[in-house]
């Protein structure tokens, strides 16, 4: 199972559906699009040295208890999540919400509520993945042999296009995007976000 599939399976879809007042299928499709969108957004920012440093700083102090032993929506600070989303997407936030809402059918209103729920989960997950690899280090390398930020994001995002059976994120995202889940060509999610973010928010 890929990293992003593991994260996807930890998300309490039914609880999110109840909180947002939508059916489970809509919530699942929304999460399937929003998770890789947040990761692609972080990856775009990490391609800039200052952006990578900012992300590493945030991750180094991030409490991973949010995802330890199961995720409870009551533990999520959505106000903080909204700030994270704004930091990731900047001025393109509304465009990202509209685009994701359009391809999932949930609308931008749903995404404006969903992204702030998922953003703290994504950061807590990445902080756990990186762990001691960034502890005490002041590095802004995008890719390094010791598992830099770029390596971690690349590894997690690598599973966003797979859809290796079993109802994983790739399967759900594939049904949402009509199979165009790739990061290059064919109008995949990576292409959509790349167009909106212009290569990353600096």
C-alpha positions as CSV (number, residue, x, y, z in Angstrom):
1,X,0.0,0.0,0.0
2,X,1.4,3.4,-1.0
3,X,2.0,6.2,1.6
4,X,-0.9,8.3,0.3
5,X,-3.2,5.3,0.4
6,X,-2.2,4.7,4.0
7,X,-3.1,8.3,4.8
8,X,-6.3,8.1,2.9
9,X,-7.4,5.1,4.8
10,X,-6.8,6.9,8.1
11,X,-9.2,9.7,7.3
12,X,-12.6,9.3,9.1
13,X,-14.7,9.7,5.9
14,X,-18.1,9.0,7.6
15,X,-17.4,11.5,10.4
16,X,-16.4,14.1,7.8
17,X,-19.6,13.4,5.8
18,X,-21.7,13.9,9.0
19,X,-19.9,17.1,9.9
20,X,-20.2,18.6,6.5
21,X,-23.8,17.4,5.9
22,X,-23.0,15.4,2.8
23,X,-23.3,11.7,1.9
24,X,-20.3,9.4,2.4
25,X,-19.6,9.1,-1.4
26,X,-19.3,12.9,-1.8
27,X,-17.1,13.1,1.2
28,X,-14.9,10.3,-0.1
29,X,-14.5,11.9,-3.5
30,X,-13.7,15.3,-1.9
31,X,-11.0,13.8,0.3
32,X,-9.6,11.8,-2.6
33,X,-9.1,15.1,-4.5
34,X,-8.2,17.3,-1.6
35,X,-5.4,15.1,-0.1
36,X,-3.2,15.1,-3.3
37,X,-4.1,18.7,-3.9
38,X,-2.6,19.7,-0.5
39,X,0.5,17.6,-1.1
40,X,1.0,18.9,-4.6
41,X,0.7,22.4,-3.2
42,X,3.3,21.7,-0.5
43,X,5.5,20.2,-3.2
44,X,5.2,23.3,-5.4
45,X,6.2,25.5,-2.5
46,X,9.1,23.2,-1.6
47,X,10.7,23.7,-5.0
48,X,11.5,27.2,-3.7
49,X,14.3,27.4,-1.1
50,X,12.5,29.8,1.1
51,X,9.3,27.8,0.8
52,X,11.1,24.6,1.7
53,X,12.6,26.2,4.8
54,X,9.2,27.5,5.9
55,X,7.6,24.0,5.5
56,X,10.5,22.3,7.3
57,X,10.1,24.8,10.2
58,X,6.4,24.1,10.5
59,X,6.9,20.3,10.3
60,X,9.7,20.3,12.9
61,X,7.4,21.7,15.5
62,X,4.2,19.9,14.4
63,X,2.6,17.5,17.0
64,X,2.0,14.2,15.3
65,X,-0.5,13.0,18.0
66,X,-3.3,14.1,15.8
67,X,-2.9,10.9,13.7
68,X,-1.6,8.6,16.4
69,X,-4.1,6.0,17.4
70,X,-6.8,7.2,15.0
71,X,-8.0,10.6,13.9
72,X,-10.7,12.4,15.8
73,X,-12.3,15.4,14.1
74,X,-12.7,17.0,17.5
75,X,-9.0,17.3,17.8
76,X,-8.6,19.3,14.6
77,X,-8.2,23.0,14.8
78,X,-9.9,24.1,11.5
79,X,-9.0,27.8,12.1
80,X,-5.3,26.7,12.0
81,X,-6.2,24.4,9.1
82,X,-7.5,27.4,7.2
83,X,-4.3,29.3,7.8
84,X,-2.3,26.3,6.5
85,X,-4.4,26.1,3.4
86,X,-3.9,29.8,2.8
87,X,-0.2,29.5,3.3
88,X,0.0,26.6,0.8
89,X,-2.2,28.0,-2.0
90,X,-1.9,31.8,-1.3
91,X,-3.9,33.9,-3.7
92,X,-4.9,30.8,-5.6
93,X,-6.9,29.4,-2.7
94,X,-10.3,30.3,-4.1
95,X,-9.4,29.0,-7.5
96,X,-8.1,25.7,-6.1
97,X,-11.4,25.3,-4.1
98,X,-13.4,26.0,-7.2
99,X,-11.5,23.7,-9.4
100,X,-11.5,20.8,-6.9
101,X,-15.2,21.5,-6.1
102,X,-15.9,21.3,-9.8
103,X,-14.2,18.1,-10.6
104,X,-15.7,16.3,-7.5
105,X,-19.1,17.8,-7.9
106,X,-19.1,19.0,-4.3
107,X,-18.7,22.7,-5.1
108,X,-16.2,25.2,-3.8
109,X,-18.2,25.6,-0.6
110,X,-17.6,22.0,0.3
111,X,-13.9,22.3,-0.4
112,X,-13.6,25.5,1.6
113,X,-14.7,23.4,4.6
114,X,-12.9,20.2,3.8
115,X,-9.4,21.6,3.1
116,X,-9.0,23.1,6.6
117,X,-10.0,19.8,8.1
118,X,-7.4,17.8,6.0
119,X,-4.5,20.3,6.1
120,X,-3.5,19.7,9.8
121,X,-3.8,15.9,9.2
122,X,-1.5,16.2,6.2
123,X,1.1,18.2,8.1
124,X,1.0,15.8,11.1
125,X,1.4,12.9,8.8
126,X,4.4,14.5,7.0
127,X,5.9,15.4,10.3
128,X,5.7,11.8,11.4
129,X,7.2,10.6,8.1
130,X,10.1,13.0,8.3
131,X,10.6,12.7,12.1
132,X,14.2,12.9,13.2
133,X,15.4,13.4,9.7
134,X,14.9,17.2,10.1
135,X,15.3,17.4,13.8
136,X,18.1,19.9,14.6
137,X,19.0,20.3,10.9
138,X,18.7,23.6,9.1
139,X,18.5,22.3,5.7
140,X,16.4,23.4,2.7
141,X,17.4,20.7,0.3
142,X,14.6,19.5,-1.9
143,X,16.1,16.1,-2.5
144,X,18.8,14.4,-0.6
145,X,20.2,11.0,0.2
146,X,19.0,11.2,3.8
147,X,15.4,11.7,2.8
148,X,14.8,15.5,2.5
149,X,11.5,17.2,2.2
150,X,11.4,16.7,-1.6
151,X,12.1,13.0,-1.2
152,X,9.3,12.6,1.4
153,X,6.7,14.5,-0.7
154,X,7.8,12.7,-3.8
155,X,7.4,9.3,-2.1
156,X,4.0,10.2,-0.7
157,X,2.8,11.7,-4.0
158,X,4.1,8.8,-6.0
159,X,1.0,6.8,-4.8
160,X,-1.5,9.4,-5.8
161,X,-1.6,8.2,-9.4
162,X,-1.5,4.5,-8.8
163,X,-4.8,3.2,-7.7
164,X,-3.6,-0.3,-6.9
165,X,-6.9,-1.9,-6.3
166,X,-8.8,-2.4,-3.1
167,X,-10.7,0.9,-3.3
168,X,-7.6,2.9,-2.6
169,X,-7.2,6.7,-3.2
170,X,-6.0,6.1,-6.7
171,X,-9.3,4.3,-7.5
172,X,-11.5,7.0,-6.1
173,X,-9.5,9.8,-7.6
174,X,-9.4,8.0,-10.9
175,X,-13.2,7.8,-10.9
176,X,-13.4,11.5,-10.0
177,X,-11.0,12.7,-12.7
178,X,-12.0,10.1,-15.3
179,X,-8.6,8.4,-15.1
180,X,-6.5,11.5,-15.6
181,X,-4.7,11.3,-12.3
182,X,-1.2,11.6,-13.6
183,X,1.1,14.4,-12.6
184,X,2.0,15.1,-16.3
185,X,-0.1,15.2,-19.4
186,X,-3.7,14.5,-19.9
187,X,-5.0,17.2,-17.6
188,X,-4.2,15.3,-14.4
189,X,-4.5,16.8,-10.9
190,X,-0.8,17.8,-11.0
191,X,-1.4,19.7,-14.2
192,X,-4.5,21.4,-12.9
193,X,-2.7,22.6,-9.7
194,X,0.4,23.5,-11.6
195,X,-1.6,25.8,-13.8
196,X,-3.3,27.4,-10.8
197,X,-0.2,27.8,-8.7
198,X,2.2,28.7,-11.5
199,X,4.9,26.4,-10.3
200,X,4.5,27.2,-6.6
201,X,3.5,30.0,-4.2
202,X,6.6,31.9,-3.3
